[in-house]
Amino acid sequence: MNVPGPVRWWTPRQPGWLRNTVIAVIVGLAAGFGVLAVVAPLSPDPDAVAGGTPPASPSPSSYSLSFPMVSLSPSALRTPSRSRSASPSAESDTAGVAARYGVKESWSGGYSAEIVITAIRATADWTIVLTMPDGVNVSTAWEADYRQNGRTVTLSPKSWNRTLAAGTQIVAGFQARGSQQPLSCAINATPCA
């Protein structure tokens, strides 16, 4: 006698569908919080408004949020440290933002460099201007759009990192053909460290 099995009210899924769905949700949330962190940083003060004045001296337990693009924590309010910094000089905050230039990697005929941008105060825009030696050309950039006119390279923000809340950091960079480093670097007319 042939007895049919139970009636299924759901359709069987392919193997791994749950894992893929969970990963997609986590990545989506992380991306959403990353954008939120750039636009409105977490604040221990529930009455604080996005873009308002951050607390004067946050305690280490008051808030913390980190993503590859953005780091928001009390330690982010301090001078960033990079192991491959070009020169260990103090950063200026006259423009509301500070930048630290450093070579990330180098090889025969080229190099890649990073510029750590720190918002000292909330800022609505930033621009980095580099003066390159003759024969050095930028071939690509990340976290910024670039334009090279002769020896002058201008790095402009992407739409998602144009406005920076106080204490946020982003790492922009570029790859160049040629072995010589920039002759000068400035963010919003303030020299890079």
N, C-alpha and C positions, 0 to 999 in steps of 0.2 A: 504494500500500500504506500502510495506516494503522498506524504503530508507536507504541505508548504510550510516554510519557516515563518518566523514572525514578520509582520509587515514593518518596514522601516519608514519612519517619518522624516529621516534625514538622509542626505546623499553622502556616501563615503568620500572623504577628502584624500588628497594625495599625501604621501608620507612627508612630514616636515612642515605641514601647513601651519600648525600652531606655533612652532618655533619661529617661522618666517613672519607670522603676524605679530608676535610679541616683539621681535626685533624691529619691525617697521614702526610699531607704536612707540617704542623707546627712542628710536632715532628721531621720529617726528616730535616727540616731547622735548628731547634734548635740543633740537634745532629751534623749536619755539621758545624755550627758555633762554637759549643763546641770544636770540633777537630781543627778547624781553630784557635781558641783562644789559644789552647795549642801549636800549631805549629808556628803561626804568630800572635802575639798580635796586636790589633789595635793601631795605632800610630797617633798622631795629625800631624806629619810631613809627607807630601805626598812623600818626597824623601827618607824616611826611608825604609830600606830593611829588610825583615823578618830575625830575628835573629841578627839584628844590635843593636847598642847602643840605649837604650830608652832615652827619653828626661830627662834632669837633674832635672827639677822641674815641673812636670805636674800640670796644673791648674785643679780644680775640674770639670770644664765644658769641658775639652779637650776630654775625652773619658770615656766610662764605658760599661762593658759587664759582665753579671753574669749568671752563670749556676750552678746547684748543684755541679758539679765537679770542676769548674774553676771560679775564681772571678778575673776579670781584672778591676781595677779602681785605681785612685790615692790612695784611702784608703788601697788598697791591698798591696801597697808598704810599708806600715807601719807594725809594729808588730801586728800579728793577736791577737784578744782577744777571749778567750773562758771562759765561766762561770764555767766550770768544769775542770779547769787546776790543774795539780798535784802540781806545785810549780811556783810561779810568779818570775822567774829569767830571766835575759836578754838572748836573743838569739845570738848565735855567727854566723858570716857570713864568717868564714875562709874557708869553703868548698864551698861557693857560694850558699848553701842552708842551711836553718835552720829548726828545727823541734821542736814542742811543744807537749809533751805527756800529756794526761789527761784521767781519767776514765770517760766513758760515762754512764754506768749503772753497777750496781753490784747486785748480788743475792746470796742466799745460794749456795755455791759450784762453783761460777764462776763470771766472769765480762766481760764487753766489754770495750775496750779502743780505743781512737782516737789519731792519730798523725797528726797534721796540719803541712804540709810541705810547706815552703815558699821559692821560688827561689829569692835570693838576687841579683844574677847575672844569666845570662843564663847558664844553665847546661845541659850536654848531658846525665847524668846518676845519679842515686842516689840509695843508699842502706841503710837500717836501720838495725842495729844489736842490739838485746835486750838480756840481760842475765837474765834468769828467776831463781827464787828459785827452789829448789828441789820440785818435785811433781806438778808443774804448767805446763800445756800443752796447746798449742794453738790448737784450733779445727777448726777455719776458719778465713779467712782474706778478706778484701774488698779493692779495688783499689791497691792491691799489691798481689804478689804471696808470699807464706811463705814456709819456710823449717825450721824444728826444728831438731837439732842434739844435744841430751842431754839437757843441759840447755840453749844453744844458739839458738835463733830464728832470722832468717834472712828474712827481708821483701824486696823483689825486685820489681821494677816497672813493670806494665803491658806494653804491646807494645805501647799503646796509651798515656801513661803518663811518659814515660822514659825521654824524652827531655822536659825541662821546660824553658820557656822564663822568663826573669827578671820580677819580680812582680807577677807571677802567684802563685796560691795556690791550693793545693789539700788536701783532707782529706782521709787518709788511716786509717785502723783500723783492729782490730782483736778481736776474742772472745776466752777466755781462761777458762779452767777448773782449779779450785784452787782459793784461795782467796788472795794470796800474789801478790803484784805488782812486776814488774821487778826490779832487783838490779841495772841495768844500761840500758841506751838507748843512741844510737849514730847514727847520719846520716852522712855518708861519713867521719867517724872517729871523728866527732864533737859532743860533748855531746848535748842531747836534753834538752830543757828547761822544 
